[in-house]
Amino acid sequence: MNFQQLRIIREAARRDYNLTEVANALFTSQSGVSRHIRELEEELGLALFIRYGKRLLGMTEPGKELLVIAERILNDADNIRKLASTFANRDSGRLLVATTHTQARYALPRVVKAFREQFPLVQLELRQGSPEEIVRLVQTGEVDIGISSEQLDRSEGGVAFPYY
């Protein structure tokens, strides 16, 4: 099992099981994608996808469970790369923050200004969304921090810091 196989599993689910799109997204060939899937299924001794002929229609139950684990592994690997980059480039980098419109409009402008003055080489990116979207972005690792005036501490794996 390798990272490329896990990326292919994740991308297949994201691309509605269209292997041509998976290959394009991962800059590889469709035959290579098919080979990786076949080799992983053989290694695990499980069918990961529901098939109709050569077409993939969806994921089997083991495939769905593998997808959850693959997402976590790939996010952790990305976090390791970010960690290494952070320590290698302590004064530069990128901080992705998901927040609500209210926070972006009223609470964050002064904070963002102070942050930019203190860390001019850090690229700060704000993404606006609903509280539910913010939770999803944080959980999937698409952003580093989520800020909302709604209480988000009930989400799995989340930590909330009340502010009054």
C-alpha atoms as an extended CHARMM CRD file, in Angstrom:
* protein
*
       164  EXT
         1         1  MET       CA              0.0000000000        0.0000000000        0.0000000000  PROA      1               0.0000000000
         2         2  ASN       CA              1.3040000000        3.4660000000       -0.8490000000  PROA      2               0.0000000000
         3         3  PHE       CA              0.2670000000        7.1150000000       -0.8140000000  PROA      3               0.0000000000
         4         4  GLN       CA             -0.5220000000        7.1590000000       -4.5240000000  PROA      4               0.0000000000
         5         5  GLN       CA             -3.0390000000        4.3360000000       -4.0940000000  PROA      5               0.0000000000
         6         6  LEU       CA             -4.6610000000        6.2180000000       -1.2130000000  PROA      6               0.0000000000
         7         7  ARG       CA             -4.7830000000        9.4200000000       -3.2970000000  PROA      7               0.0000000000
         8         8  ILE       CA             -6.4540000000        7.4760000000       -6.1040000000  PROA      8               0.0000000000
         9         9  ILE       CA             -9.0900000000        6.0510000000       -3.7360000000  PROA      9               0.0000000000
        10        10  ARG       CA             -9.8180000000        9.5350000000       -2.3700000000  PROA      10              0.0000000000
        11        11  GLU       CA             -9.8930000000       11.1450000000       -5.7920000000  PROA      11              0.0000000000
        12        12  ALA       CA            -12.1420000000        8.4180000000       -7.2130000000  PROA      12              0.0000000000
        13        13  ALA       CA            -14.7520000000        9.2070000000       -4.5730000000  PROA      13              0.0000000000
        14        14  ARG       CA            -14.3880000000       12.9500000000       -5.2060000000  PROA      14              0.0000000000
        15        15  ARG       CA            -14.6640000000       12.5530000000       -8.9980000000  PROA      15              0.0000000000
        16        16  ASP       CA            -17.7540000000       10.3290000000       -9.0150000000  PROA      16              0.0000000000
        17        17  TYR       CA            -15.6340000000        7.2610000000       -9.8780000000  PROA      17              0.0000000000
        18        18  ASN       CA            -14.6570000000        8.6700000000      -13.2820000000  PROA      18              0.0000000000
        19        19  LEU       CA            -11.1550000000        7.2490000000      -13.7800000000  PROA      19              0.0000000000
        20        20  THR       CA            -10.3250000000        9.6330000000      -16.6080000000  PROA      20              0.0000000000
        21        21  GLU       CA            -10.9440000000       12.5800000000      -14.2920000000  PROA      21              0.0000000000
        22        22  VAL       CA             -9.0060000000       10.8610000000      -11.4960000000  PROA      22              0.0000000000
        23        23  ALA       CA             -6.0390000000       10.3720000000      -13.8310000000  PROA      23              0.0000000000
        24        24  ASN       CA             -6.1630000000       14.0020000000      -14.9750000000  PROA      24              0.0000000000
        25        25  ALA       CA             -6.3990000000       15.3040000000      -11.4070000000  PROA      25              0.0000000000
        26        26  LEU       CA             -3.3940000000       13.2280000000      -10.3180000000  PROA      26              0.0000000000
        27        27  PHE       CA             -1.3700000000       13.8110000000      -13.5010000000  PROA      27              0.0000000000
        28        28  THR       CA             -1.1600000000       10.1400000000      -14.4010000000  PROA      28              0.0000000000
        29        29  SER       CA             -2.6890000000        7.7560000000      -16.9260000000  PROA      29              0.0000000000
        30        30  GLN       CA             -6.0660000000        6.0700000000      -16.6850000000  PROA      30              0.0000000000
        31        31  SER       CA             -4.4070000000        2.6730000000      -17.0550000000  PROA      31              0.0000000000
        32        32  GLY       CA             -2.0640000000        3.5580000000      -14.1740000000  PROA      32              0.0000000000
        33        33  VAL       CA             -5.0500000000        4.4590000000      -12.0010000000  PROA      33              0.0000000000
        34        34  SER       CA             -6.7560000000        1.1550000000      -12.8400000000  PROA      34              0.0000000000
        35        35  ARG       CA             -3.5490000000       -0.7540000000      -12.1050000000  PROA      35              0.0000000000
        36        36  HSD       CA             -3.1140000000        0.9220000000       -8.7090000000  PROA      36              0.0000000000
        37        37  ILE       CA             -6.7080000000        0.1140000000       -7.7470000000  PROA      37              0.0000000000
        38        38  ARG       CA             -6.3680000000       -3.5000000000       -8.8700000000  PROA      38              0.0000000000
        39        39  GLU       CA             -3.0570000000       -3.9320000000       -6.9900000000  PROA      39              0.0000000000
        40        40  LEU       CA             -4.4860000000       -2.4530000000       -3.7910000000  PROA      40              0.0000000000
        41        41  GLU       CA             -7.5670000000       -4.6710000000       -3.9760000000  PROA      41              0.0000000000
        42        42  GLU       CA             -5.3380000000       -7.7040000000       -4.5400000000  PROA      42              0.0000000000
        43        43  GLU       CA             -3.0690000000       -6.7540000000       -1.6330000000  PROA      43              0.0000000000
        44        44  LEU       CA             -6.0070000000       -6.2890000000        0.7200000000  PROA      44              0.0000000000
        45        45  GLY       CA             -8.0080000000       -9.2120000000       -0.6380000000  PROA      45              0.0000000000
        46        46  LEU       CA            -11.1010000000       -6.9810000000       -0.8480000000  PROA      46              0.0000000000
        47        47  ALA       CA            -13.2120000000       -5.3840000000       -3.5420000000  PROA      47              0.0000000000
        48        48  LEU       CA            -13.1790000000       -1.6540000000       -2.7940000000  PROA      48              0.0000000000
        49        49  PHE       CA            -15.4600000000       -0.5820000000       -5.6270000000  PROA      49              0.0000000000
        50        50  ILE       CA            -18.8230000000       -1.6300000000       -7.0000000000  PROA      50              0.0000000000
        51        51  ARG       CA            -18.3720000000       -2.3370000000      -10.7000000000  PROA      51              0.0000000000
        52        52  TYR       CA            -20.4930000000       -2.7040000000      -13.7980000000  PROA      52              0.0000000000
        53        53  GLY       CA            -18.1170000000       -4.1880000000      -16.3420000000  PROA      53              0.0000000000
        54        54  LYS       CA            -15.0600000000       -1.9390000000      -16.2860000000  PROA      54              0.0000000000
        55        55  ARG       CA            -16.9570000000        1.0550000000      -14.8640000000  PROA      55              0.0000000000
        56        56  LEU       CA            -16.8490000000        1.9890000000      -11.2110000000  PROA      56              0.0000000000
        57        57  LEU       CA            -20.2800000000        2.8000000000       -9.7940000000  PROA      57              0.0000000000
        58        58  GLY       CA            -19.5070000000        3.3500000000       -6.1230000000  PROA      58              0.0000000000
        59        59  MET       CA            -17.6930000000        1.9820000000       -3.1190000000  PROA      59              0.0000000000
        60        60  THR       CA            -18.2600000000       -1.2250000000       -1.2200000000  PROA      60              0.0000000000
        61        61  GLU       CA            -18.5770000000       -1.0390000000        2.5730000000  PROA      61              0.0000000000
        62        62  PRO       CA            -14.8740000000       -1.9160000000        3.0340000000  PROA      62              0.0000000000
        63        63  GLY       CA            -14.0570000000        0.7210000000        0.4050000000  PROA      63              0.0000000000
        64        64  LYS       CA            -16.0230000000        3.3770000000        2.3050000000  PROA      64              0.0000000000
        65        65  GLU       CA            -14.2070000000        2.5430000000        5.5150000000  PROA      65              0.0000000000
        66        66  LEU       CA            -10.8550000000        2.6060000000        3.7200000000  PROA      66              0.0000000000
        67        67  LEU       CA            -11.7330000000        6.0170000000        2.2910000000  PROA      67              0.0000000000
        68        68  VAL       CA            -12.1750000000        7.4610000000        5.8000000000  PROA      68              0.0000000000
        69        69  ILE       CA             -8.8030000000        6.0660000000        6.8750000000  PROA      69              0.0000000000
        70        70  ALA       CA             -7.1260000000        7.2010000000        3.6370000000  PROA      70              0.0000000000
        71        71  GLU       CA             -8.4180000000       10.7630000000        4.1570000000  PROA      71              0.0000000000
        72        72  ARG       CA             -6.9900000000       10.7740000000        7.6710000000  PROA      72              0.0000000000
        73        73  ILE       CA             -3.6140000000        9.3580000000        6.5540000000  PROA      73              0.0000000000
        74        74  LEU       CA             -3.2890000000       11.8300000000        3.6730000000  PROA      74              0.0000000000
        75        75  ASN       CA             -4.2750000000       14.7610000000        5.9160000000  PROA      75              0.0000000000
        76        76  ASP       CA             -1.7400000000       13.6460000000        8.5250000000  PROA      76              0.0000000000
        77        77  ALA       CA              0.9690000000       13.3470000000        5.8740000000  PROA      77              0.0000000000
        78        78  ASP       CA              0.1230000000       16.8510000000        4.6710000000  PROA      78              0.0000000000
        79        79  ASN       CA              0.2860000000       18.1030000000        8.2620000000  PROA      79              0.0000000000
        80        80  ILE       CA              3.7640000000       16.5800000000        8.6060000000  PROA      80              0.0000000000
        81        81  ARG       CA              4.8580000000       18.4680000000        5.4770000000  PROA      81              0.0000000000
        82        82  LYS       CA              3.3540000000       21.6690000000        6.8730000000  PROA      82              0.0000000000
        83        83  LEU       CA              5.1350000000       21.1010000000       10.1800000000  PROA      83              0.0000000000
        84        84  ALA       CA              8.4690000000       20.6530000000        8.4430000000  PROA      84              0.0000000000
        85        85  SER       CA              7.8530000000       23.7580000000        6.3560000000  PROA      85              0.0000000000
        86        86  THR       CA              6.8840000000       25.7400000000        9.4340000000  PROA      86              0.0000000000
        87        87  PHE       CA             10.1140000000       24.8960000000       11.2080000000  PROA      87              0.0000000000
        88        88  ALA       CA             12.2240000000       25.3770000000        8.0980000000  PROA      88              0.0000000000
        89        89  ASN       CA             10.6260000000       28.7550000000        7.3330000000  PROA      89              0.0000000000
        90        90  ARG       CA              9.5820000000       30.0980000000       10.7210000000  PROA      90              0.0000000000
        91        91  ASP       CA              8.8160000000       33.5940000000        9.4880000000  PROA      91              0.0000000000
        92        92  SER       CA              6.9790000000       32.6420000000        6.3260000000  PROA      92              0.0000000000
        93        93  GLY       CA              4.2410000000       30.2890000000        5.2370000000  PROA      93              0.0000000000
        94        94  ARG       CA              0.5210000000       30.2450000000        4.8300000000  PROA      94              0.0000000000
        95        95  LEU       CA             -2.3190000000       30.3630000000        7.3490000000  PROA      95              0.0000000000
        96        96  LEU       CA             -5.7830000000       29.3710000000        6.1570000000  PROA      96              0.0000000000
        97        97  VAL       CA             -8.6730000000       30.5840000000        8.3050000000  PROA      97              0.0000000000
        98        98  ALA       CA            -12.3380000000       29.7400000000        7.7980000000  PROA      98              0.0000000000
        99        99  THR       CA            -14.7560000000       32.2120000000        9.3390000000  PROA      99              0.0000000000
       100       100  THR       CA            -18.2840000000       33.5360000000        9.1630000000  PROA      100             0.0000000000
       101       101  HSD       CA            -19.2020000000       36.7560000000        7.3880000000  PROA      101             0.0000000000
       102       102  THR       CA            -19.8600000000       38.4810000000       10.7150000000  PROA      102             0.0000000000
       103       103  GLN       CA            -16.4120000000       37.6510000000       12.0900000000  PROA      103             0.0000000000
       104       104  ALA       CA            -14.6670000000       38.5910000000        8.8350000000  PROA      104             0.0000000000
       105       105  ARG       CA            -16.5010000000       41.9000000000        8.6340000000  PROA      105             0.0000000000
       106       106  TYR       CA            -16.4900000000       43.0860000000       12.2450000000  PROA      106             0.0000000000
       107       107  ALA       CA            -14.0950000000       41.1620000000       14.5060000000  PROA      107             0.0000000000
       108       108  LEU       CA            -11.1330000000       40.2110000000       12.3330000000  PROA      108             0.0000000000
       109       109  PRO       CA            -10.0030000000       43.3430000000       10.4460000000  PROA      109             0.0000000000
       110       110  ARG       CA             -7.9050000000       44.6690000000       13.3640000000  PROA      110             0.0000000000
       111       111  VAL       CA             -6.5590000000       41.1970000000       14.1130000000  PROA      111             0.0000000000
       112       112  VAL       CA             -5.6330000000       40.6410000000       10.4700000000  PROA      112             0.0000000000
       113       113  LYS       CA             -3.8860000000       44.0180000000       10.3140000000  PROA      113             0.0000000000
       114       114  ALA       CA             -1.8560000000       43.2700000000       13.4430000000  PROA      114             0.0000000000
       115       115  PHE       CA             -1.0290000000       39.7770000000       12.1780000000  PROA      115             0.0000000000
       116       116  ARG       CA              0.2230000000       41.1340000000        8.8410000000  PROA      116             0.0000000000
       117       117  GLU       CA              2.4060000000       43.6870000000       10.6210000000  PROA      117             0.0000000000
       118       118  GLN       CA              3.9250000000       41.0450000000       12.8800000000  PROA      118             0.0000000000
       119       119  PHE       CA              4.2600000000       38.3200000000       10.2140000000  PROA      119             0.0000000000
       120       120  PRO       CA              4.6470000000       40.0630000000        6.8320000000  PROA      120             0.0000000000
       121       121  LEU       CA              5.9350000000       36.9340000000        5.0500000000  PROA      121             0.0000000000
       122       122  VAL       CA              2.9810000000       34.7590000000        6.0900000000  PROA      122             0.0000000000
       123       123  GLN       CA              0.2450000000       34.5340000000        3.4920000000  PROA      123             0.0000000000
       124       124  LEU       CA             -3.0640000000       34.8270000000        5.3540000000  PROA      124             0.0000000000
       125       125  GLU       CA             -6.1240000000       33.5360000000        3.5520000000  PROA      125             0.0000000000
       126       126  LEU       CA             -9.6660000000       33.8980000000        4.8850000000  PROA      126             0.0000000000
       127       127  ARG       CA            -12.4300000000       31.6280000000        3.6490000000  PROA      127             0.0000000000
       128       128  GLN       CA            -15.9800000000       32.5780000000        4.4390000000  PROA      128             0.0000000000
       129       129  GLY       CA            -18.6570000000       30.0170000000        5.2460000000  PROA      129             0.0000000000
       130       130  SER       CA            -21.4500000000       28.9040000000        7.5110000000  PROA      130             0.0000000000
       131       131  PRO       CA            -20.5790000000       27.3700000000       10.8880000000  PROA      131             0.0000000000
       132       132  GLU       CA            -21.2410000000       23.9030000000        9.4450000000  PROA      132             0.0000000000
       133       133  GLU       CA            -18.9390000000       24.6010000000        6.4770000000  PROA      133             0.0000000000
       134       134  ILE       CA            -16.2570000000       25.8840000000        8.8390000000  PROA      134             0.0000000000
       135       135  VAL       CA            -16.3700000000       22.6350000000       10.8240000000  PROA      135             0.0000000000
       136       136  ARG       CA            -16.0740000000       20.5890000000        7.6140000000  PROA      136             0.0000000000
       137       137  LEU       CA            -13.1210000000       22.6640000000        6.3570000000  PROA      137             0.0000000000
       138       138  VAL       CA            -11.2620000000       22.2440000000        9.6530000000  PROA      138             0.0000000000
       139       139  GLN       CA            -12.0340000000       18.5180000000        9.8940000000  PROA      139             0.0000000000
       140       140  THR       CA            -10.8400000000       17.8330000000        6.3470000000  PROA      140             0.0000000000
       141       141  GLY       CA             -7.6720000000       19.8570000000        6.8810000000  PROA      141             0.0000000000
       142       142  GLU       CA             -8.5460000000       22.3600000000        4.1590000000  PROA      142             0.0000000000
       143       143  VAL       CA             -8.0260000000       25.1990000000        6.6610000000  PROA      143             0.0000000000
       144       144  ASP       CA             -5.8540000000       25.5580000000        9.7480000000  PROA      144             0.0000000000
       145       145  ILE       CA             -8.2930000000       27.4200000000       11.9990000000  PROA      145             0.0000000000
       146       146  GLY       CA            -12.0440000000       27.9830000000       12.1260000000  PROA      146             0.0000000000
       147       147  ILE       CA            -13.5770000000       31.0870000000       13.7200000000  PROA      147             0.0000000000
       148       148  SER       CA            -17.2930000000       31.4760000000       14.3290000000  PROA      148             0.0000000000
       149       149  SER       CA            -19.6210000000       33.2400000000       16.7160000000  PROA      149             0.0000000000
       150       150  GLU       CA            -21.7220000000       30.0460000000       16.7760000000  PROA      150             0.0000000000
       151       151  GLN       CA            -20.8170000000       27.3400000000       19.2570000000  PROA      151             0.0000000000
       152       152  LEU       CA            -18.8380000000       24.6740000000       17.3820000000  PROA      152             0.0000000000
       153       153  ASP       CA            -17.4970000000       22.5820000000       20.2720000000  PROA      153             0.0000000000
       154       154  ARG       CA            -20.0280000000       19.8000000000       19.6740000000  PROA      154             0.0000000000
       155       155  SER       CA            -18.3030000000       18.7850000000       16.4500000000  PROA      155             0.0000000000
       156       156  GLU       CA            -16.2030000000       15.6350000000       16.5450000000  PROA      156             0.0000000000
       157       157  GLY       CA            -12.5420000000       16.3430000000       17.1960000000  PROA      157             0.0000000000
       158       158  GLY       CA            -13.1250000000       20.0750000000       17.6060000000  PROA      158             0.0000000000
       159       159  VAL       CA            -12.0660000000       22.3360000000       20.4310000000  PROA      159             0.0000000000
       160       160  ALA       CA            -13.9270000000       25.5620000000       21.1380000000  PROA      160             0.0000000000
       161       161  PHE       CA            -12.6710000000       28.5620000000       23.0500000000  PROA      161             0.0000000000
       162       162  PRO       CA            -15.5150000000       30.7600000000       24.3120000000  PROA      162             0.0000000000
       163       163  TYR       CA            -15.0040000000       34.4820000000       23.8310000000  PROA      163             0.0000000000
       164       164  TYR       CA            -17.0670000000       37.0770000000       25.5850000000  PROA      164             0.0000000000
